[in-house]
Amino acid sequence: MIDSAEAAGYPPLARRRREQRGWYFYDWANSAYVTTVGTVLFSPYLTSVAETAACGAPGTIAHPCTTNLSVLGLPVSPGSLAFYVVTVSTIVSALILPVVGAIADRSRHKKYLMGAFAWFGSLAAMAMFAVTGGNWVLGTVLLVLGNISLGMSLVVYDAILCDIATPDERDAVSSRGWALGYLGGGLLLAVNLVTVLFHASFGMSTELAVRVSLFSAGLWWAGFTLIPMARLGSRPPVNTVAEPGSLLRASFGQLWVTLRGTRAYPMTLLFLVAYLFFNDGIQTVIAAASVYGDKQLGLSQQVLIATILIVQFVGFGGALVFGRAAAHFGSRRTVMGGLLAWIAVVAIGYTLPAHRVVPFVTLAILIGIVLGGTQALSRSLYSQFVPRGREAEYFSLYQACERGTSWLGTALFGLVHQLSGSYRPAIVALVGFFVIGLVLLARVDVRRGIAEAGNVQPAVV
């Protein structure tokens, strides 16, 4: 007997569960790169490599490196290089991802595209082992390639959610994926931080310990990507636009049709704008937390490292809790509750006393609870507004817009600090991102948005 999900074109329940369990593991796989390479180790390591190239040795607080590098004829401070590289990769990703989405929507083998992008990125991460001495050029190229490859793989990965989970299943499935991502990324990060902090006990220099850790992140990413590749199925594309020429040319044609047609989905666009604001606030809080703890609160590196791990592991439970809450209250209401919690996080952050570990760690626990939940449910909620057959294209817009505007929060944070000379008012300035996102999200009519996209209404919205 065929159930309603099968009648709507979804796989049978047993196959869906198998594919979903495989799908979760791509969050587990790529989070190793996000935490070990993107968040903690590679930026400071690349800075040290750049300082070695410019000044002959890494700078210190007492003797900072003040000689600039020459990048395409422009003077660049070694301390700013990593931030500029991330900015460049972000902008390039924003331009490339919509094309990747259009290609994926015309392919019957999305999982192979995801795997190809993942393995290319993991090779770039493993090749970071070769970044030594003053070879900042190699480090720069590899970081750009790794970041862009990650973005391309995530576009396809997010789109696959719509193929393997019914509207009623997506909140739970997305939340479990995010939860496993936090757990996997946190476990490898813990191992790598032990390796770096106690490098002498393992017979390694600090530099070698960092390089080994970078290699391990790429190896983890590549190895665990085999699980979704083995479990996910292939399915023919649907609702493709008839375009002449090669796959690439036809994909550009389909992308143009999709971009012109976004005006027919006002609730989808409204949610996307809301997400841009509140996600930018989230990303800025995460990016600024270590600097705030170090420069404003005077906390040690050991405390900051422990706090990063706490956020990772608490995020595992937080994503699952938010997924269960969405089953009762709907994903939009649950995300709105999370945004109120983020506003509280910023307000509490402003009042934290200096040199006090317990209040800072307590705030980190609150961040971990709301971090994974708001991001996981944003993904599943957005999936309800995506027209059938355009999943990868719309998720490419989701990723591209996120990356294309992710510098706004950090720019505001830096500007307010520069004008005030303190990180406290800079933290408070981020409240605006959450308030604007919350107001816009409150205006999103979920049932209308789902109907406009032609999708099935879930039982709870």
C-alpha positions in Angstrom: 0.0 0.0 0.0 1.4 3.4 -1.0 1.3 6.1 1.7 0.7 9.8 1.1 4.4 10.5 1.1 5.1 8.0 -1.7 2.1 9.4 -3.6 3.7 12.8 -3.4 6.9 11.4 -5.0 9.0 10.7 -1.9 10.8 7.4 -1.3 9.2 4.7 0.9 9.6 5.3 4.7 12.4 2.7 5.1 14.4 4.1 2.2 13.8 7.7 3.5 15.2 6.8 6.9 18.2 5.2 5.4 18.9 8.2 3.2 18.3 10.6 6.1 20.8 8.8 8.3 23.4 8.9 5.5 22.6 12.6 4.9 23.3 13.6 8.5 26.8 12.5 8.2 27.8 15.2 5.7 27.2 17.7 8.5 29.5 15.5 10.6 32.0 15.4 7.8 32.3 19.0 6.7 32.1 20.5 10.3 35.7 19.3 10.9 36.9 21.7 8.3 34.6 24.5 9.6 35.9 24.2 13.2 39.5 23.1 12.9 40.4 25.0 9.7 37.9 27.8 9.3 37.3 28.8 12.9 40.3 28.1 15.0 43.6 27.1 13.5 44.3 28.2 10.0 43.8 32.0 10.2 46.3 32.5 13.0 48.7 30.0 11.3 48.4 31.8 8.0 49.1 35.1 9.8 52.3 33.6 11.3 53.4 32.4 7.9 52.7 35.8 6.3 54.7 37.5 9.1 57.6 35.1 8.5 57.5 36.1 4.8 57.4 39.8 5.6 59.6 40.1 8.7 61.6 36.9 8.8 59.8 35.6 11.9 56.2 35.6 13.4 55.5 38.8 15.2 54.9 39.1 19.0 53.1 41.6 21.2 56.4 43.1 22.2 57.8 43.1 18.6 54.9 43.1 16.1 55.6 42.6 12.4 55.0 46.0 10.7 56.3 45.2 7.2 53.6 44.8 4.6 53.3 42.1 2.0 52.8 43.0 -1.7 49.6 41.4 -3.0 49.0 42.2 -6.7 51.0 45.3 -6.1 49.0 46.4 -3.1 50.4 46.7 0.4 48.7 44.2 2.8 49.5 43.8 6.5 50.3 40.2 7.4 47.9 40.4 10.3 45.0 41.3 7.9 45.8 38.8 5.2 43.6 35.9 6.5 40.6 38.3 6.8 41.0 39.6 3.3 41.3 36.0 2.0 38.1 35.0 3.7 36.4 38.1 2.2 37.6 37.3 -1.3 36.4 33.6 -1.1 33.1 34.9 0.3 32.5 37.2 -2.7 33.6 34.7 -5.3 31.3 32.1 -3.6 28.4 34.5 -3.8 28.9 34.7 -7.6 29.5 31.0 -8.3 26.9 29.3 -6.1 23.8 30.2 -8.1 25.4 28.6 -11.2 26.2 25.5 -9.2 22.6 25.4 -8.0 21.2 25.6 -11.5 23.6 22.8 -12.7 22.6 20.6 -9.7 18.8 21.0 -10.4 19.3 19.7 -13.9 21.3 16.7 -12.7 20.0 13.3 -11.7 23.1 12.7 -9.6 23.2 15.4 -7.0 25.1 13.3 -4.6 28.0 12.9 -7.0 28.2 16.7 -7.4 28.2 17.1 -3.6 30.9 14.4 -3.3 33.1 16.0 -6.0 33.0 19.4 -4.4 33.6 17.9 -0.9 36.6 15.8 -2.0 38.1 18.7 -3.9 37.8 20.9 -0.8 39.1 18.2 1.5 42.2 17.8 -0.8 42.8 21.6 -0.4 42.6 21.1 3.4 45.0 18.2 3.4 47.4 20.2 1.2 47.6 22.8 3.9 50.1 20.5 5.5 52.5 21.8 2.9 52.2 25.4 4.0 55.4 26.1 5.8 58.0 28.9 6.3 56.8 32.0 4.5 54.7 30.3 1.8 51.7 32.5 2.4 50.7 32.3 -1.3 50.0 28.6 -1.2 48.1 29.0 2.1 46.0 31.8 0.5 45.1 29.7 -2.6 44.2 26.6 -0.6 42.0 28.6 1.8 40.1 30.1 -1.1 39.7 26.7 -2.8 38.6 25.0 0.4 36.0 27.7 1.3 34.5 27.8 -2.2 34.3 24.0 -2.4 32.6 23.9 1.0 30.0 26.4 -0.2 29.3 24.5 -3.4 28.9 21.2 -1.6 26.5 22.8 0.9 24.3 24.1 -1.8 23.7 20.6 -3.1 23.6 19.1 0.3 20.8 21.4 1.5 18.8 20.8 -1.7 18.9 17.1 -1.1 17.0 17.6 2.2 13.9 18.4 0.1 14.2 15.0 -1.8 14.6 12.8 1.3 12.3 14.4 3.9 8.6 15.2 3.7 7.5 18.7 4.9 6.6 17.2 8.3 10.0 15.6 8.7 12.3 18.4 7.7 12.6 20.2 11.0 13.7 17.1 12.8 16.0 15.9 10.0 17.7 19.3 9.6 18.1 19.6 13.4 19.7 16.1 13.7 22.1 17.0 10.9 23.2 20.2 12.6 23.5 18.3 15.9 25.8 15.7 14.4 27.8 18.5 12.8 28.5 20.1 16.1 29.4 16.8 17.7 31.7 15.7 14.9 33.4 19.1 14.5 33.8 19.4 18.3 35.3 15.9 18.7 38.0 16.5 16.1 38.6 20.0 17.3 39.2 18.7 20.9 41.7 16.1 19.6 43.5 18.8 17.5 43.6 21.3 20.3 45.1 18.7 22.6 47.7 17.9 19.9 48.6 21.6 19.5 48.6 22.5 23.2 50.7 19.5 24.2 52.7 19.2 21.0 56.0 18.6 22.9 54.6 15.5 24.5 54.0 14.1 21.0 57.5 15.0 19.8 56.2 17.8 17.5 56.8 21.5 17.2 53.9 23.8 17.4 54.0 24.4 13.6 54.0 20.7 12.9 51.2 20.0 15.3 49.1 22.7 13.5 49.9 21.3 10.1 49.0 17.7 11.2 45.7 19.1 12.6 44.9 20.8 9.3 45.6 17.6 7.4 43.3 15.6 9.8 40.4 18.0 9.1 40.7 17.3 5.4 41.0 13.6 5.9 38.0 13.6 8.2 36.0 15.5 5.7 36.9 13.2 2.8 36.5 10.0 4.7 33.1 10.6 6.3 31.7 12.0 3.0 31.7 8.3 1.9 28.8 7.6 4.1 26.2 9.9 2.4 27.7 8.9 -0.9 26.9 5.3 -0.1 23.4 5.8 1.3 21.9 8.6 -0.8 20.1 7.7 -4.0 19.8 9.4 -7.4 16.6 10.7 -8.8 15.7 12.4 -12.0 15.3 16.2 -12.1 11.8 17.7 -12.1 10.3 20.9 -13.6 13.4 21.8 -15.5 13.3 24.6 -18.0 13.7 23.5 -21.6 16.9 25.2 -22.7 19.1 24.4 -25.7 22.8 23.6 -25.7 25.1 22.0 -23.2 24.4 21.4 -19.5 26.3 24.5 -18.5 24.5 26.7 -21.1 21.1 25.3 -20.2 21.9 25.8 -16.5 22.6 29.5 -17.1 19.3 29.7 -18.9 17.4 28.0 -16.1 19.1 30.3 -13.6 17.9 33.4 -15.4 14.3 32.0 -15.5 14.5 31.3 -11.8 15.9 34.8 -10.9 13.1 36.4 -12.9 10.5 34.3 -11.3 11.5 35.0 -7.6 9.0 37.9 -7.6 6.2 35.3 -7.7 7.3 34.2 -4.2 7.2 37.2 -1.9 7.2 35.2 1.3 10.3 33.3 0.2 12.1 36.6 -0.5 10.9 38.1 2.8 12.2 35.2 4.8 15.5 35.3 2.9 15.9 39.0 3.8 15.0 38.3 7.5 17.6 35.5 7.5 20.3 37.7 6.1 19.9 40.1 9.0 19.6 37.7 12.0 22.2 35.2 10.5 24.7 38.1 10.1 24.2 38.9 13.8 24.8 35.3 14.7 27.9 35.0 12.6 29.3 38.2 14.0 28.8 37.2 17.6 30.6 33.9 17.0 33.4 35.7 15.1 33.8 38.4 17.8 33.5 36.2 20.9 37.1 35.3 21.2 38.3 38.8 20.6 35.8 40.1 23.1 36.9 37.6 25.7 40.5 38.3 25.1 40.8 42.0 24.7 37.7 43.3 26.6 37.4 40.7 29.4 41.1 39.7 29.8 40.5 36.0 29.7 43.3 33.5 29.0 43.6 31.5 25.8 42.9 28.3 27.7 39.6 29.7 28.8 38.7 30.8 25.3 39.7 27.4 23.8 37.6 25.6 26.4 34.7 27.9 25.7 34.8 27.1 22.0 34.5 23.4 22.8 31.7 24.0 25.2 29.7 25.8 22.5 30.3 22.9 20.1 29.1 20.2 22.4 26.2 22.2 23.9 25.2 23.0 20.3 24.6 19.3 19.7 21.9 19.2 22.4 20.6 22.6 21.5 19.9 21.6 17.9 17.9 18.6 19.0 15.9 20.6 21.6 15.0 23.2 19.0 13.9 20.4 16.6 11.5 19.0 19.2 10.2 22.4 20.1 9.4 23.0 16.4 7.3 19.9 16.3 5.0 21.5 18.9 5.2 25.2 18.1 6.2 25.4 14.5 9.7 26.3 13.1 8.9 30.0 12.6 7.8 30.5 16.2 10.7 28.5 17.5 13.2 30.5 15.5 11.6 33.7 16.8 12.0 32.5 20.3 15.7 31.8 19.5 16.1 35.3 18.2 14.8 36.7 21.5 17.4 34.6 23.2 20.1 36.0 20.9 19.1 39.5 21.9 19.4 38.4 25.6 22.9 37.0 24.7 24.1 40.4 23.4 22.6 42.2 26.3 24.3 39.9 28.8 27.5 40.1 26.9 27.6 43.8 27.4 27.4 43.5 31.2 29.9 40.7 31.6 32.6 41.6 34.2 36.3 41.4 33.2 38.5 38.6 34.4 35.5 36.4 35.5 35.4 33.0 33.9 32.1 31.6 35.2 29.8 34.3 33.7 31.6 34.0 30.3 31.2 30.3 30.3 27.6 30.5 31.3 26.9 32.8 28.4 28.7 30.4 26.1 26.3 27.6 27.2 23.4 29.8 26.3 25.0 30.6 22.9 25.4 26.8 22.3 21.8 26.1 23.0 20.4 28.7 20.6 23.1 28.6 17.9 22.5 25.2 16.3 18.7 25.4 16.8 18.2 28.7 15.0 20.4 27.7 12.1 19.0 24.2 11.7 15.4 25.4 11.7 16.1 28.3 9.4 17.3 25.7 6.8 14.2 23.5 7.2 11.8 26.5 7.2 13.3 27.9 4.1 13.0 24.5 2.4 9.2 24.8 2.7 9.3 28.0 0.5 11.3 26.5 -2.3 9.5 25.6 -5.6 9.8 21.9 -6.5 12.7 21.3 -8.9 14.4 24.5 -8.0 15.8 23.3 -4.6 19.5 23.7 -5.4 19.0 27.1 -7.1 17.1 28.5 -4.2 19.5 27.1 -1.7 22.3 28.6 -3.7 20.6 32.0 -3.2 20.3 31.2 0.5 24.1 30.5 0.7 25.1 33.3 -1.7 23.1 36.0 0.1 24.4 34.8 3.4 28.0 34.9 2.2 27.6 38.0 0.2 26.4 40.1 3.2 28.2 38.3 6.0 30.7 41.2 6.3 28.0 43.7 7.4 28.0 42.7 11.1 31.8 42.5 11.3 32.1 45.8 9.6 29.7 47.4 12.0 31.4 45.8 15.0 34.8 47.1 13.8 33.5 50.6 13.1 31.8 51.0 16.5 34.9 49.8 18.2 37.1 52.2 16.2 34.8 55.1 17.2 34.3 54.2 20.8 37.6 52.5 21.7 35.6 49.7 23.4 34.2 46.4 22.4 31.2 46.7 24.7 29.2 49.2 22.6 30.3 47.2 19.5 28.6 44.1 20.9 25.5 46.1 21.7 25.3 47.4 18.2 24.6 43.9 17.0 21.2 43.9 18.6 19.9 45.7 15.6 20.5 42.7 13.3 18.5 40.5 15.6 15.7 43.0 16.0 15.3 43.7 12.3 15.5 39.9 11.5 12.8 39.2 14.2 10.5 41.9 12.9 10.8 40.7 9.3 10.3 37.1 10.3 7.2 38.0 12.2 5.7 39.3 8.9 6.4 36.0 7.1 3.1 34.2 6.5 4.3 30.6 6.4 1.2 28.9 5.0 1.0 31.6 2.2 4.7 31.1 1.4 4.3 27.3 1.1 1.2 27.7 -1.0 2.9 30.2 -3.3 5.8 27.7 -3.8 3.2 24.9 -4.6 4.3 22.7 -1.8 2.4 20.5 0.6 1.5 22.1 3.9 3.0 20.5 7.0 0.8 19.7 10.0 2.5 22.3 12.2 3.9 25.6 10.9 
